[in-house]
Amino acid sequence: MAYRRMVLEIGMGTDIRGGDPTKAAVRALRDALWHNSLTIADAIGQSSDSMRVDVTIGVPRPDKVDKAAILAVLPHGTGTVTVVEGGLEIPNAAGTDVTIMAHAAAVVRLDIP
């Protein structure tokens, strides 16, 4: 058997004040996942914990993202996290703070023939 891509979920998250890329990334993944209820694993006779979820986060300052915090969002299965340069960093008018925007893509894979 082989892991096959079954679902792509996408989301966007922000940290309005504080410029925390991890907070924005966690919100982006939650946005991607919390609008769905995946029943595909059950439909093919597998547990939802058998899912493998490959998460890609696009955010400014990817080196500042806590990958463990991203993985902690996943309600089922096991996951991997890749963080890449992306999203937006928008300074406030005074130049004293920034809003961070992150994007998330979660690819759900199942081991099927």
C-alpha positions as CSV (number, residue, x, y, z in Angstrom):
1,M,0.0,0.0,0.0
2,A,1.0,3.6,-0.4
3,Y,0.1,6.9,1.1
4,R,-2.1,8.9,-1.3
5,R,-3.3,12.4,-1.2
6,M,-7.0,12.6,-0.3
7,V,-7.7,16.1,0.9
8,L,-6.2,19.6,0.6
9,E,-7.3,22.1,3.2
10,I,-6.2,25.8,3.2
11,G,-6.5,28.6,5.7
12,M,-5.3,32.0,6.7
13,G,-4.5,33.4,10.2
14,T,-3.3,36.6,11.7
15,D,-1.6,38.1,14.7
16,I,-3.1,41.6,14.6
17,R,-0.8,43.0,17.3
18,G,2.5,41.6,18.5
19,G,4.0,40.3,15.3
20,D,4.1,36.6,16.5
21,P,4.5,34.3,13.4
22,T,3.7,31.2,15.5
23,K,0.4,32.7,16.6
24,A,-0.6,33.6,13.1
25,A,0.5,30.1,11.8
26,V,-1.5,28.3,14.4
27,R,-4.6,30.4,13.5
28,A,-4.0,29.6,9.8
29,L,-4.0,25.9,10.4
30,R,-7.0,26.0,12.7
31,D,-8.8,28.0,9.9
32,A,-7.9,25.2,7.4
33,L,-9.0,22.4,9.7
34,W,-11.9,23.7,11.7
35,H,-14.2,24.2,8.7
36,N,-14.3,20.6,7.9
37,S,-15.3,17.2,9.3
38,L,-13.3,14.6,7.4
39,T,-15.1,11.3,7.2
40,I,-13.0,9.8,4.4
41,A,-10.9,7.6,6.7
42,D,-14.1,6.0,8.1
43,A,-15.6,5.7,4.7
44,I,-12.7,3.4,3.6
45,G,-12.5,1.5,6.8
46,Q,-9.6,3.3,8.5
47,S,-9.3,5.2,11.8
48,S,-9.0,8.9,11.6
49,D,-5.7,8.5,13.5
50,S,-4.3,6.7,10.5
51,M,-4.2,10.0,8.6
52,R,-0.9,11.6,7.8
53,V,-1.1,15.4,7.5
54,D,1.6,17.3,5.8
55,V,1.3,21.0,6.8
56,T,3.0,23.8,4.9
57,I,3.0,27.3,6.5
58,G,3.9,30.5,4.6
59,V,4.8,33.2,7.0
60,P,7.3,36.1,7.4
61,R,10.3,35.1,9.5
62,P,9.8,31.3,9.1
63,D,12.7,30.6,11.5
64,K,10.7,32.1,14.4
65,V,7.8,29.6,14.1
66,D,7.4,26.9,16.8
67,K,6.7,23.7,14.7
68,A,5.6,21.8,17.8
69,A,2.9,24.4,18.4
70,I,1.7,23.8,14.8
71,L,1.6,20.0,15.2
72,A,-0.3,20.4,18.5
73,V,-3.3,21.8,16.5
74,L,-3.8,18.5,14.6
75,P,-6.8,16.6,16.1
76,H,-6.0,13.3,14.4
77,G,-3.2,11.4,12.8
78,T,0.4,12.2,12.6
79,G,1.9,15.3,10.9
80,T,4.9,17.0,9.5
81,V,5.4,20.8,9.3
82,T,7.3,22.7,6.7
83,V,7.6,26.5,7.2
84,V,8.5,28.7,4.2
85,E,8.8,32.4,3.6
86,G,5.4,33.8,2.7
87,G,2.4,35.6,4.1
88,L,2.6,39.3,5.0
89,E,4.0,41.6,7.6
90,I,2.1,44.9,7.8
91,P,3.5,47.7,10.0
92,N,1.2,50.0,11.9
93,A,1.1,53.7,11.1
94,A,3.5,54.6,13.9
95,G,6.0,51.9,12.9
96,T,5.9,50.4,16.4
97,D,4.1,47.2,15.8
98,V,3.2,44.8,12.9
99,T,0.3,42.5,11.9
100,I,1.4,39.1,10.7
101,M,-0.6,37.1,8.1
102,A,0.2,33.4,7.6
103,H,-1.2,30.9,5.2
104,A,-1.5,27.2,5.8
105,A,-2.0,24.2,3.5
106,A,-2.8,20.8,5.1
107,V,-2.5,17.8,2.8
108,V,-4.2,14.7,4.3
109,R,-2.9,11.3,3.1
110,L,-4.1,7.8,3.7
111,D,-2.4,4.5,3.2
112,I,-4.6,2.9,0.5
113,P,-3.9,0.4,-2.3
